[in-house]
Amino acid sequence: MSTRLRWYVGAVCAAGVLVLAALLPGIDLDRVEQVAGAVAVFAAFVVVGELVSIPIHDRNRVKELSVTATFAYGLVPLAGTGVAVVVFIVGSVTVDLVRRKGMVKTAFNAAQYVLALAAGGAVYDALGGGYQVTTATLPSMAAGGLAFMLVNHLLVSVVVSLDQGIPVLQGLRRDDLRLELGSSAMVLALAPVAVVVAERSLLLLPAMVVPLGAVFLASAGEIRAKAQQAVAEQDAERQRRLTEQEHEVVRRLQETDSMKADLISTVSHELRSPLTTIVGVFGILRVRRKRLSPTERDELVLMGIRQSERLHRMIEQLLLAARFEQAEGVASLEAARVELDATELIRQAGAEARARHHDRRIAIETNGALPVRVAQDAVVQVLGNLLDNACKYSPSGEPVRLSGIREGGQAVLAVEDGGPGIPVAERQRIFDRFTQLERHSQRRAGGVGLGLYIARQLARSQDGELLVVDPTGDRGARFELHLPLLPETTGS
């Protein structure tokens, strides 16, 4: 270590000790006792966040983004700056010791976190923050988070500059500051959500892992793909000798790149929407609970339940799509096949759809038995998905039609609505992952664009096919699920 670096590290450590000593007497033990469970859960997330980081790729550089800040800064409004600092220190020191880092680096990291988090907490308190996260305190949380990020970036940039022997101002590059603020803001934005969710129910906190996990997987995959692309560019001669099979691998990697970009954009937006509503409901119930009538409270609770169910459906779709990508879903559905009459599945799907859409008329039409060998749940799920879409886009008063007929050696189960229909040019694209179409004036109803993709995969897992064909009337959309009839019944 150079003399300047030694003095700087010593000064930061000394300042950290003094700030910590000033914060400890101000800890509100009564408040800590009230939220002890939440503090323990947040502390566990802090340790895990220090161990698992999210790689962010920016201009041929990779930044390791830790989600620790979400839960460490979330402790400020939850239990106070003193508790947040103590938890942050314990998490940092524990992880550094596990990784066998030197004592000097361990002490500097702890002091750096003390100063950065204390600065954020001081700004939050100075702007009127308190133990409740409300709409009124969100600006103070944002300002405190900005102070936390800036101080942390400044402390790290200076120590890196001194260690590399470059001027400090040169180390404080604008690009680095932009990347630091942009990446840190992604995880800090979840801090108020984590606090509100923790105050409502600790059992809901694991749901926070879903968007963070999605960002982690997508970012890691993006970096791997870019690394492979860089190797390919450096070895152009070898690339020209690639076989057709290798070209197919490159094509699939490009598709994976596109899917990751869609995943980050779509999942972050769609998961945030119900989460925002849920948090808003909790906020209203918390702040105005004494002024709400029983009917208003019931409406808010029902709204929260509906958004929770919507969030659950989207997560289930993501998991099922992942199973199909790994061929696990197809194998399990193959084992579940039994011989049955497809007309019974039509009636079952229609009855379930009527229960979900009690204000919608669903007309069912069948013409004789349709013996098939399929997994019952798979076919009912395909029909249920198609019926839900038809009810969503068909105008009020227009019936949704569900029918089953025989065409040669196939059973054709069809769902038809009276909505705006699907352009011919889009009839294949709608089955792609993370794809949704705006149907004329119909407003997008949310989702991650996996419903029709999953439906087609389920159909193919039963040796069938899901198609979009011309409607029987002047307008609307018609989806047909083609399933092979049992051989002995074909043409009968």
C-alpha positions in Angstrom: 0.0 0.0 0.0 1.2 3.5 -0.8 1.4 6.1 1.9 -1.6 8.0 0.4 -3.7 4.9 0.2 -2.7 3.9 3.8 -3.7 7.3 5.1 -7.0 7.3 3.2 -8.0 3.8 4.4 -7.1 4.8 7.9 -9.2 8.0 7.7 -12.2 6.1 6.3 -12.0 3.5 9.0 -11.7 6.1 11.8 -14.6 8.1 10.4 -16.6 4.9 10.2 -15.9 4.1 13.9 -16.9 7.6 15.0 -20.1 7.6 13.0 -21.0 4.1 14.3 -20.4 5.3 17.9 -22.7 8.3 17.3 -25.4 6.1 15.9 -25.5 3.3 18.4 -27.0 5.4 21.3 -29.8 6.5 19.1 -31.1 3.0 18.3 -34.8 2.8 19.2 -35.0 -0.6 21.1 -38.7 -0.5 21.3 -39.0 -0.2 17.6 -36.5 -2.9 17.1 -38.5 -5.2 19.3 -41.7 -4.5 17.3 -40.1 -5.4 14.0 -37.6 -8.0 15.2 -38.8 -10.6 12.7 -38.5 -8.3 9.8 -35.1 -7.1 10.9 -33.9 -10.7 11.1 -35.3 -11.5 7.6 -33.7 -8.4 6.1 -30.4 -9.2 7.8 -30.5 -12.7 6.1 -31.2 -11.0 2.7 -28.2 -8.7 3.4 -25.9 -11.6 3.9 -27.2 -13.5 0.9 -27.0 -10.3 -1.2 -23.3 -9.9 -0.3 -22.7 -13.5 -1.4 -24.7 -13.4 -4.7 -24.2 -10.4 -7.0 -25.8 -9.5 -10.3 -23.4 -9.0 -13.3 -24.2 -5.9 -15.3 -22.6 -5.6 -18.8 -21.8 -2.1 -20.0 -19.5 -1.1 -22.9 -17.3 -4.2 -22.6 -17.2 -3.9 -18.8 -18.8 -6.0 -16.2 -20.0 -4.5 -12.9 -21.0 -6.7 -10.0 -24.3 -5.3 -8.6 -25.2 -6.4 -5.1 -28.8 -6.5 -4.1 -27.7 -5.9 -0.5 -28.6 -2.2 -0.8 -32.3 -3.1 -1.2 -32.6 -4.6 2.2 -29.9 -2.6 4.0 -31.4 0.7 3.0 -34.9 -0.7 3.6 -33.9 -1.1 7.3 -33.6 2.7 7.6 -37.4 3.4 7.5 -38.1 0.0 9.1 -36.0 0.2 12.2 -33.8 3.3 11.9 -30.3 4.2 10.5 -28.5 2.7 13.5 -30.0 -0.7 13.1 -29.5 -0.6 9.3 -25.8 0.2 9.8 -25.2 -2.5 12.4 -26.9 -5.1 10.1 -24.9 -3.9 7.1 -21.6 -4.2 9.1 -22.4 -7.7 10.3 -23.3 -8.8 6.8 -20.2 -7.3 5.2 -17.8 -8.6 7.8 -19.3 -12.1 7.8 -19.1 -12.4 4.1 -15.6 -11.0 3.9 -14.4 -13.4 6.6 -16.0 -16.3 4.8 -14.2 -15.3 1.6 -11.0 -14.9 3.6 -10.3 -11.3 2.8 -7.6 -9.4 4.6 -8.4 -7.5 7.8 -7.6 -4.2 6.2 -10.0 -4.7 3.3 -12.7 -6.1 5.6 -12.4 -3.1 7.9 -12.5 -0.6 5.0 -15.6 -2.3 3.5 -17.4 -2.1 6.8 -16.4 1.6 7.3 -17.4 2.4 3.8 -20.9 0.9 4.3 -21.2 2.8 7.6 -20.5 6.2 6.0 -22.6 5.6 2.9 -25.6 4.2 4.7 -25.4 6.9 7.5 -25.4 9.6 4.8 -28.5 8.1 3.2 -30.2 7.8 6.6 -29.3 11.3 7.6 -30.8 12.7 4.4 -33.9 10.6 4.8 -34.4 11.8 8.4 -33.7 15.4 7.5 -36.4 15.4 4.9 -39.0 14.1 7.2 -38.7 10.4 6.8 -40.0 8.2 9.6 -41.0 4.6 10.4 -43.7 4.5 7.8 -43.3 4.3 4.0 -46.1 6.4 2.5 -46.5 8.5 -0.6 -45.4 11.5 1.4 -42.1 9.9 2.4 -41.1 8.5 -1.0 -39.3 11.7 -2.0 -37.2 11.5 1.1 -36.5 7.9 0.5 -35.4 8.7 -3.1 -33.1 11.5 -1.8 -31.6 9.3 0.9 -31.0 6.6 -1.6 -29.3 9.0 -4.0 -27.0 10.2 -1.1 -26.3 6.6 -0.2 -25.3 5.8 -3.8 -23.1 8.9 -4.3 -21.2 8.5 -1.0 -20.6 4.8 -1.7 -19.4 5.5 -5.2 -17.1 8.3 -4.1 -15.5 6.2 -1.4 -14.9 3.3 -3.7 -13.6 5.4 -6.6 -11.1 7.1 -4.5 -9.6 3.9 -3.0 -9.5 2.3 -6.5 -7.7 5.4 -7.9 -5.1 5.4 -5.1 -4.5 1.7 -5.4 -4.0 2.0 -9.2 -1.9 5.1 -8.9 -4.1 7.3 -11.1 -5.4 10.8 -10.3 -8.6 10.8 -8.2 -10.5 13.0 -10.6 -9.6 10.6 -13.4 -11.0 7.8 -11.4 -14.3 9.6 -10.9 -15.4 9.0 -14.5 -18.8 10.2 -15.7 -19.5 6.8 -17.3 -18.8 5.0 -14.0 -21.1 7.4 -12.1 -23.8 6.9 -14.7 -23.5 3.1 -14.5 -23.4 3.2 -10.7 -26.5 5.4 -10.4 -28.4 3.5 -13.0 -27.6 0.0 -11.7 -28.0 0.8 -8.0 -31.3 2.6 -8.6 -32.7 -0.7 -9.9 -32.3 -2.4 -6.6 -32.8 0.6 -4.3 -36.2 1.2 -6.0 -37.4 -2.1 -4.4 -36.5 -0.9 -0.9 -39.8 0.8 -0.1 -41.6 -2.1 -1.6 -39.7 -4.5 0.7 -40.5 -2.4 3.8 -44.3 -2.2 3.0 -44.4 -5.9 2.2 -42.5 -6.8 5.4 -44.9 -4.7 7.5 -47.8 -6.5 6.0 -46.6 -10.1 6.0 -43.1 -11.5 6.2 -44.3 -14.5 4.1 -44.7 -12.2 1.1 -41.0 -11.2 1.1 -39.8 -14.2 -0.9 -41.8 -12.8 -3.8 -39.2 -10.1 -4.0 -36.7 -12.7 -5.1 -38.5 -13.3 -8.4 -37.8 -10.0 -10.2 -34.2 -10.0 -8.8 -33.7 -13.6 -9.8 -34.9 -12.8 -13.3 -32.5 -9.9 -13.7 -29.7 -12.1 -12.4 -30.3 -14.9 -14.8 -30.8 -12.6 -17.8 -27.7 -10.5 -17.0 -25.5 -13.6 -16.5 -26.7 -15.1 -19.8 -26.2 -11.8 -21.6 -22.5 -11.7 -20.4 -22.0 -15.3 -21.5 -23.4 -14.6 -24.9 -21.3 -11.5 -25.4 -18.2 -13.4 -24.3 -18.9 -16.1 -26.9 -19.5 -13.4 -29.5 -16.1 -11.8 -28.8 -14.3 -15.1 -29.1 -16.0 -15.7 -32.5 -15.0 -12.3 -33.8 -11.3 -12.9 -32.8 -11.2 -16.1 -34.7 -12.8 -15.3 -38.1 -10.9 -18.0 -39.9 -12.2 -20.8 -37.7 -15.7 -19.3 -37.9 -15.7 -19.6 -41.7 -15.1 -23.4 -41.3 -18.1 -23.9 -39.0 -20.5 -26.6 -40.0 -24.2 -26.1 -40.5 -24.7 -27.4 -37.0 -22.5 -24.7 -35.5 -24.4 -22.1 -37.5 -27.6 -23.4 -35.9 -26.0 -23.0 -32.4 -25.2 -19.4 -33.2 -28.7 -18.7 -34.4 -30.1 -20.1 -31.1 -27.7 -18.0 -29.1 -29.0 -14.9 -30.9 -32.6 -16.0 -30.2 -31.6 -16.5 -26.6 -30.2 -12.9 -26.5 -33.4 -11.5 -27.9 -35.4 -13.6 -25.4 -33.3 -12.3 -22.5 -33.9 -8.7 -23.5 -37.6 -9.3 -23.8 -37.5 -11.1 -20.4 -35.9 -8.2 -18.6 -38.3 -5.6 -20.2 -41.5 -7.6 -20.0 -41.1 -9.4 -16.6 -39.8 -6.2 -14.8 -42.8 -4.2 -16.2 -45.5 -6.8 -15.6 -44.4 -8.0 -12.2 -44.0 -4.4 -11.0 -47.6 -3.6 -12.0 -49.4 -5.9 -9.6 -46.8 -5.4 -7.0 -47.4 -1.6 -7.2 -51.1 -2.1 -6.8 -50.6 -4.5 -3.8 -48.3 -2.0 -2.1 -50.8 0.8 -2.8 -53.6 -1.2 -1.2 -51.5 -1.9 1.8 -50.5 1.7 2.1 -54.2 2.9 2.0 -55.2 0.2 4.5 -52.4 1.3 6.8 -52.8 5.0 6.6 -56.6 5.3 6.3 -57.8 2.2 8.0 -59.8 4.1 10.6 -61.6 6.2 8.0 -62.6 3.4 5.7 -66.0 1.8 5.8 -66.2 -2.0 5.9 -67.3 -2.0 2.3 -64.3 0.1 1.2 -61.9 -2.2 3.2 -63.4 -5.3 1.5 -63.0 -3.7 -1.9 -59.4 -2.9 -1.2 -58.7 -6.4 0.1 -60.4 -7.9 -2.9 -58.3 -5.7 -5.2 -55.1 -6.9 -3.4 -56.2 -10.6 -3.7 -56.9 -10.2 -7.4 -53.5 -8.6 -8.1 -51.8 -11.3 -6.0 -53.5 -14.0 -8.0 -52.5 -12.2 -11.2 -48.9 -12.1 -10.0 -49.1 -15.8 -9.1 -50.4 -16.7 -12.6 -47.5 -14.8 -14.3 -44.9 -16.6 -12.1 -46.5 -19.9 -12.8 -46.4 -19.2 -16.6 -42.7 -18.3 -16.3 -42.0 -21.5 -14.5 -44.0 -23.7 -16.9 -42.3 -22.0 -19.9 -38.9 -22.8 -18.3 -40.0 -26.4 -17.9 -40.8 -26.7 -21.6 -37.4 -25.2 -22.5 -35.8 -28.0 -20.5 -38.1 -30.7 -21.9 -39.3 -31.5 -18.3 -42.9 -30.5 -19.0 -43.3 -32.7 -22.1 -42.0 -35.8 -20.3 -44.4 -35.4 -17.3 -47.4 -34.8 -19.7 -46.5 -37.9 -21.7 -46.8 -40.1 -18.6 -50.2 -38.6 -17.8 -52.0 -39.6 -21.0 -55.2 -41.6 -20.8 -58.0 -42.6 -23.2 -61.0 -40.4 -22.9 -63.7 -38.5 -24.8 -62.7 -35.0 -25.9 -66.3 -33.8 -25.7 -66.1 -34.3 -21.9 -63.0 -32.0 -21.8 -64.9 -29.4 -23.8 -67.8 -29.5 -21.3 -65.3 -29.3 -18.4 -63.4 -26.3 -19.9 -66.7 -24.5 -20.7 -68.0 -25.0 -17.2 -64.8 -23.7 -15.6 -64.8 -20.7 -17.9 -68.4 -19.8 -17.1 -67.4 -19.8 -13.4 -64.6 -17.4 -14.1 -66.5 -15.2 -16.5 -70.1 -15.3 -15.1 -71.1 -12.3 -17.1 -70.1 -13.9 -20.4 -72.3 -16.3 -22.4 -70.3 -19.3 -23.6 -72.0 -21.4 -26.2 -70.9 -25.1 -26.4 -71.5 -27.3 -29.4 -70.4 -30.9 -30.0 -71.4 -33.6 -32.5 -70.7 -37.1 -31.3 -67.9 -38.7 -29.3 -64.2 -37.8 -29.9 -62.1 -40.5 -28.4 -58.5 -39.4 -27.9 -55.5 -40.3 -25.8 -54.3 -37.2 -24.0 -53.3 -35.7 -20.6 -56.7 -34.3 -19.4 -55.2 -31.3 -17.5 -53.1 -30.3 -20.5 -56.1 -30.1 -22.9 -58.3 -28.4 -20.3 -55.6 -25.8 -19.7 -55.2 -25.1 -23.4 -59.0 -24.6 -23.8 -59.2 -22.5 -20.6 -56.4 -20.2 -21.9 -58.2 -19.8 -25.2 -61.5 -19.1 -23.5 -60.0 -16.5 -21.2 -58.5 -14.7 -24.2 -61.8 -14.9 -26.1 -63.7 -13.5 -23.1 -61.1 -10.7 -22.7 -61.3 -9.5 -26.3 -64.9 -10.2 -27.3 -67.3 -7.3 -27.0 -69.9 -7.3 -24.3 -73.0 -9.2 -25.3 -71.1 -11.2 -27.9 -71.1 -15.0 -27.1 -67.9 -17.0 -27.0 -68.2 -20.3 -28.9 -66.6 -23.5 -27.9 -67.1 -26.5 -30.3 -65.8 -30.0 -31.0 -66.0 -31.7 -34.4 -64.4 -34.5 -36.3 -62.2 -33.8 -39.4 -60.8 -37.0 -40.9 -58.5 -38.6 -38.3 -58.5 -35.6 -36.0 -60.6 -34.1 -33.3 -60.9 -30.3 -33.8 -61.6 -28.4 -30.6 -62.3 -24.7 -31.5 -62.7 -21.5 -29.6 -64.1 -18.5 -31.5 -64.8 -14.9 -30.3 -66.4 -11.8 -31.9 -63.6 -9.5 -31.2 -61.3 -7.5 -33.5 -59.5 -10.6 -34.8 -55.9 -11.3 -35.5 -54.2 -10.1 -38.7 -53.0 -12.9 -41.0 -49.4 -11.6 -40.8 -49.4 -11.9 -37.0 -50.9 -15.4 -36.8 -47.6 -17.2 -36.2 -45.9 -14.5 -34.2 -48.5 -14.6 -31.4 -47.2 -18.0 -30.4 -43.7 -16.7 -29.7 -42.6 -16.2 -26.2 -43.2 -12.8 -24.6 -45.4 -11.6 -27.5 -48.6 -9.7 -27.2 -50.7 -7.9 -29.8 -52.7 -4.7 -29.3 -56.1 -5.5 -30.6 -57.3 -2.3 -32.1 -58.9 -0.2 -29.3 -58.7 -3.0 -26.8 -56.4 -2.1 -23.9 -53.7 -4.5 -23.1 -54.8 -6.5 -20.1 -51.4 -7.4 -18.7 -49.5 -10.6 -18.6 -46.0 -11.7 -19.8 -47.0 -12.9 -23.2 -46.6 -16.6 -22.5 -50.2 -17.8 -22.6 -50.4 -18.8 -26.3 -46.8 -20.0 -26.3 -47.6 -22.4 -23.4 -50.9 -23.4 -25.0 -49.1 -24.5 -28.3 -46.4 -26.3 -26.3 -49.1 -28.2 -24.4 -50.9 -29.0 -27.6 -47.7 -30.4 -29.2 -46.9 -32.4 -26.1 -50.2 -34.3 -26.9 -49.1 -34.9 -30.6 -51.5 -32.2 -31.6 -51.3 -28.6 -32.9 -52.8 -25.3 -32.0 -53.7 -23.0 -35.0 -55.2 -19.7 -35.8 -57.6 -19.9 -38.7 -60.2 -17.7 -40.4 -63.3 -17.1 -38.3 -66.6 -18.5 -39.5 -68.2 -15.0 -39.4 -67.1 -11.6 -40.6 -64.9 -10.8 -37.6 -63.3 -12.3 -34.6 -60.6 -14.8 -34.0 -60.8 -18.6 -34.2 -58.3 -20.9 -32.5 -58.4 -24.7 -33.3 -56.8 -27.4 -31.2 -56.2 -30.5 -33.4 -55.7 -33.8 -31.6 -55.3 -37.2 -33.2 -58.3 -39.5 -32.8 -57.7 -43.1 -31.6 -57.0 -45.2 -34.7 -60.0 -47.6 -34.4 -62.4 -44.6 -34.4 -61.1 -42.7 -37.4 -63.7 -42.2 -40.0 -66.5 -43.9 -38.0 
